[in-house]
């Protein structure tokens, strides 16, 4: 069985150790899903200049050989660890982020790696993983080399509002595949009631009840997955802070990616951006409308 008829997991690789960690994670996921695995290595136009050739001459022989070597190494590594997974490779003539999204048009999932160390936020996450997570039209899992733990340790799904059922469903499906528990977390901060007096307590309770109803609404699809144990958690904290804390004991954090709000909004949103940088396990980013 090739697994191709059951879907595709796409993973991007380069010649860095962080991408091997992502490839291993993607291969294990493909094996669980019964999917094929497509390994993509992108050689952008800057490779021509790096090998001393004019851009209009196309990819140099040295660049082609280097790309083939990276893909051959990746295939060998994946098939050794996951011999039942059908593997395809693709050397793409695009920038890495664009290549991954193009290769994943019919895929179920994109997996990217990032170094997970460094002093500046952009360097910590990496431009490729950041762009793919921000713009892909399907779920993206970002795997840092220093944060990989079994997904079976538990899955945390962040819930922002009623639109997040797609992210919750993704978490539940992953939980079934990995026989993991799910923890649905919604955070709120009653800043308007700081310095409470007795007359304001009822307003805080009303607000808490509204957030509880929101969380329960987003969790409606739990009934479709009766074998998955699900806990809901309403916490008074910043959303990013709460999710980073609970990521310490989890195998995967699942976050919804909402459309950009406002002219100067971050493509990933402030919460997703922060959790991707600081979570202590892989993070899945699921686009929602």
C-alpha positions as CSV (number, residue, x, y, z in Angstrom):
1,X,0.0,0.0,0.0
2,X,1.5,3.3,-1.0
3,X,-0.7,5.4,1.3
4,X,-1.1,8.0,-1.4
5,X,-4.8,7.4,-1.6
6,X,-5.2,8.3,2.1
7,X,-3.6,11.7,1.9
8,X,-0.2,13.4,2.0
9,X,2.0,14.9,4.7
10,X,4.4,17.5,3.3
11,X,7.7,18.3,5.1
12,X,10.4,20.8,4.2
13,X,14.1,19.9,4.6
14,X,17.4,21.6,4.2
15,X,20.8,20.5,5.3
16,X,20.4,21.5,8.9
17,X,19.7,19.1,11.8
18,X,16.5,20.9,12.7
19,X,14.9,19.8,9.5
20,X,15.8,16.1,10.2
21,X,13.8,16.4,13.4
22,X,10.9,17.8,11.5
23,X,11.2,15.0,8.8
24,X,11.2,12.3,11.5
25,X,8.1,13.9,13.1
26,X,6.4,14.1,9.7
27,X,7.2,10.5,8.8
28,X,5.8,9.2,12.1
29,X,2.6,11.3,11.5
30,X,2.3,10.0,8.0
31,X,2.6,6.4,9.3
32,X,-0.1,7.0,11.8
33,X,-2.4,8.5,9.3
34,X,-1.7,5.9,6.6
35,X,-0.5,8.8,4.3
36,X,2.3,9.2,1.9
37,X,5.1,11.6,2.8
38,X,6.4,14.3,0.4
39,X,9.8,15.7,1.2
40,X,10.5,19.1,-0.3
41,X,13.8,20.8,-0.6
42,X,13.7,24.3,-2.1
43,X,16.6,25.8,-4.1
44,X,15.8,29.5,-4.7
45,X,17.4,31.8,-7.2
46,X,20.0,32.8,-4.8
47,X,21.6,29.4,-5.2
48,X,22.8,30.4,-8.7
49,X,24.6,33.4,-7.4
50,X,26.1,31.4,-4.6
51,X,27.6,29.0,-7.1
52,X,28.9,31.9,-9.3
53,X,26.4,31.5,-12.2
54,X,24.2,34.2,-13.8
55,X,20.6,33.9,-12.7
56,X,19.3,33.5,-16.3
57,X,21.2,30.3,-16.8
58,X,19.1,28.4,-14.4
59,X,20.1,26.1,-11.6
60,X,23.7,25.1,-11.8
61,X,24.9,21.5,-11.8
62,X,26.5,21.9,-8.4
63,X,23.2,23.3,-6.9
64,X,21.2,20.4,-8.5
65,X,23.7,17.9,-7.0
66,X,23.5,19.5,-3.6
67,X,19.7,19.4,-3.7
68,X,19.7,15.8,-4.8
69,X,22.0,14.9,-1.9
70,X,19.8,16.6,0.7
71,X,16.7,14.7,-0.6
72,X,18.6,11.4,-0.9
73,X,19.7,11.7,2.7
74,X,16.2,12.6,3.9
75,X,14.7,9.7,2.0
76,X,17.2,7.3,3.5
77,X,16.7,8.6,7.0
78,X,12.9,8.4,6.8
79,X,12.7,5.0,5.2
80,X,15.1,3.5,7.8
81,X,13.0,4.7,10.6
82,X,9.6,4.3,9.0
83,X,9.9,1.6,6.3
84,X,6.1,1.3,5.7
85,X,5.7,5.0,4.6
86,X,5.6,5.7,0.9
87,X,8.1,8.6,0.3
88,X,8.2,11.1,-2.6
89,X,10.8,13.8,-3.0
90,X,10.7,17.1,-4.8
91,X,13.4,19.7,-5.5
92,X,11.6,23.0,-5.9
93,X,12.8,26.0,-7.9
94,X,11.2,28.5,-5.5
95,X,11.8,30.2,-2.2
96,X,11.3,27.6,0.6
97,X,8.0,29.0,2.0
98,X,6.4,29.3,-1.4
99,X,7.7,25.8,-2.4
100,X,6.2,24.2,0.6
101,X,2.8,25.8,0.1
102,X,2.8,25.0,-3.6
103,X,3.7,21.3,-2.9
104,X,1.0,21.1,-0.3
105,X,-2.0,22.1,-2.5
106,X,-3.5,18.6,-2.0
107,X,-1.9,17.8,1.3
108,X,-3.5,17.2,4.7
109,X,-0.7,18.7,6.7
110,X,2.5,20.7,6.3
111,X,5.4,20.1,8.7
112,X,8.3,22.6,9.1
113,X,11.3,22.7,11.4
114,X,13.0,25.6,13.1
115,X,16.1,25.8,15.2
116,X,14.5,26.7,18.5
117,X,17.4,28.8,19.8
118,X,18.8,32.3,19.3
119,X,18.5,35.7,20.8
120,X,16.0,37.4,18.5
121,X,12.4,36.4,17.9
122,X,12.7,36.2,14.1
123,X,15.8,34.1,14.3
124,X,14.3,31.9,17.0
125,X,11.3,30.9,14.8
126,X,12.9,31.3,11.4
127,X,11.5,33.1,8.4
128,X,10.4,29.9,6.5
129,X,8.4,28.4,9.4
130,X,6.9,31.8,10.2
131,X,5.7,32.5,6.6
132,X,4.3,29.0,6.1
133,X,2.4,29.1,9.4
134,X,1.1,32.6,8.6
135,X,-0.1,32.0,5.1
136,X,-0.8,28.3,4.4
137,X,-4.4,27.3,3.8
138,X,-4.2,24.1,5.8
139,X,-2.8,23.0,9.2
140,X,0.9,23.6,9.7
141,X,3.0,21.9,12.5
142,X,6.1,23.7,13.6
143,X,8.7,21.4,15.2
144,X,11.6,22.9,17.1
145,X,14.6,20.6,17.6
146,X,14.6,21.2,21.3
147,X,10.9,20.6,22.0
148,X,9.9,17.3,20.5
149,X,7.9,15.0,22.8
150,X,5.4,12.2,22.0
151,X,2.0,13.6,21.0
152,X,0.6,10.9,23.2
153,X,1.7,12.9,26.2
154,X,-1.4,15.0,25.6
155,X,-2.8,17.7,23.3
156,X,-3.6,21.2,24.3
157,X,-5.9,23.3,22.1
158,X,-6.2,27.0,22.6
159,X,-9.8,28.4,22.1
160,X,-10.2,32.1,21.4
161,X,-13.9,32.2,20.2
162,X,-16.8,30.4,18.6
163,X,-15.0,30.2,15.2
164,X,-12.4,27.8,16.5
165,X,-14.2,24.5,16.0
166,X,-11.8,23.6,13.1
167,X,-8.8,23.8,15.4
168,X,-10.7,21.8,18.1
169,X,-11.6,19.1,15.5
170,X,-8.0,18.9,14.4
171,X,-6.9,18.3,18.0
172,X,-9.5,15.6,18.4
173,X,-8.5,13.8,15.3
174,X,-4.8,13.9,16.4
175,X,-5.9,12.6,19.8
176,X,-7.6,9.6,18.2
177,X,-4.5,8.9,16.2
178,X,-2.1,9.1,19.1
179,X,-4.5,7.8,21.9
180,X,-4.0,11.1,23.7
181,X,-6.1,13.2,26.0
182,X,-7.1,16.7,24.9
183,X,-7.2,19.8,27.1
184,X,-9.2,22.8,25.7
185,X,-8.0,26.0,27.2
186,X,-9.7,29.4,27.0
187,X,-8.2,32.4,28.8
188,X,-9.8,35.7,29.8
189,X,-8.7,38.7,31.9
190,X,-11.4,40.8,33.6
191,X,-9.3,43.9,33.4
192,X,-12.4,46.1,33.5
193,X,-13.0,44.9,37.1
194,X,-9.6,45.4,38.6
195,X,-10.0,46.6,42.1
196,X,-13.3,45.0,42.6
197,X,-16.0,46.3,45.0
198,X,-18.9,44.2,46.1
199,X,-21.3,45.6,43.6
200,X,-19.1,44.5,40.7
201,X,-18.8,40.8,41.7
202,X,-22.0,39.9,39.8
203,X,-20.7,41.5,36.6
204,X,-17.5,39.4,36.8
205,X,-19.6,36.2,37.3
206,X,-21.7,37.1,34.3
207,X,-18.5,37.6,32.3
208,X,-17.1,34.3,33.5
209,X,-20.4,32.6,32.5
210,X,-20.2,34.1,29.0
211,X,-16.7,32.8,28.5
212,X,-17.7,29.4,29.8
213,X,-20.5,29.3,27.2
214,X,-18.0,30.3,24.5
215,X,-15.7,27.4,25.5
216,X,-18.5,24.9,25.5
217,X,-19.7,26.1,22.1
218,X,-16.2,25.6,20.6
219,X,-16.1,22.2,22.2
220,X,-19.3,20.9,20.6
221,X,-17.5,18.5,18.3
222,X,-16.2,16.5,21.3
223,X,-19.3,14.4,21.1
224,X,-18.2,13.1,17.7
225,X,-15.0,11.6,19.3
226,X,-16.3,9.5,22.2
227,X,-13.0,7.6,22.7
228,X,-11.1,10.9,23.4
229,X,-10.9,12.1,27.0
230,X,-11.4,15.9,26.9
231,X,-11.0,18.4,29.7
232,X,-12.0,22.1,29.4
233,X,-10.2,24.8,31.3
234,X,-11.2,28.4,31.8
235,X,-8.3,30.3,33.1
236,X,-7.7,33.9,34.2
237,X,-4.5,34.7,32.4
238,X,-3.1,36.0,29.2
239,X,-3.8,33.5,26.4
240,X,-0.1,33.2,25.4
241,X,1.1,32.8,28.9
242,X,-1.4,30.2,29.8
243,X,-0.7,28.1,26.6
244,X,3.1,28.3,27.0
245,X,2.7,27.1,30.6
246,X,0.6,24.1,29.8
247,X,2.8,23.2,26.8
248,X,5.5,22.0,29.2
249,X,3.7,18.8,29.8
250,X,2.1,18.4,26.4
251,X,3.1,16.6,23.2
252,X,1.3,19.1,20.9
253,X,-0.3,22.5,21.1
254,X,-3.0,23.3,18.6
255,X,-3.9,27.0,17.8
256,X,-6.4,28.6,15.6
257,X,-5.1,31.2,13.1
258,X,-7.7,33.9,12.6
259,X,-7.7,36.3,9.6
260,X,-5.6,39.4,10.1
261,X,-7.5,42.1,12.0
262,X,-6.8,45.7,11.3
263,X,-4.3,47.3,9.0
264,X,-1.3,46.6,11.2
265,X,-2.3,43.2,12.5
266,X,0.3,40.5,12.6
267,X,-0.3,37.7,10.0
268,X,0.0,35.1,12.8
269,X,-1.7,37.1,15.5
270,X,0.0,38.0,18.7
271,X,-0.9,34.9,20.7
272,X,0.1,32.4,17.9
273,X,3.3,34.4,17.3
274,X,4.2,34.3,21.0
275,X,3.4,30.6,21.5
276,X,5.3,29.5,18.4
277,X,8.4,31.2,19.9
278,X,8.1,29.9,23.4
279,X,6.1,26.6,23.5
280,X,7.9,23.6,24.9
281,X,6.5,21.2,22.3
282,X,5.5,21.2,18.6
283,X,2.7,23.6,17.7
284,X,0.0,23.1,15.1
285,X,-1.5,26.2,13.5
286,X,-4.9,25.7,12.0
287,X,-6.5,28.4,9.8
288,X,-10.0,29.3,10.7
289,X,-12.4,31.7,8.9
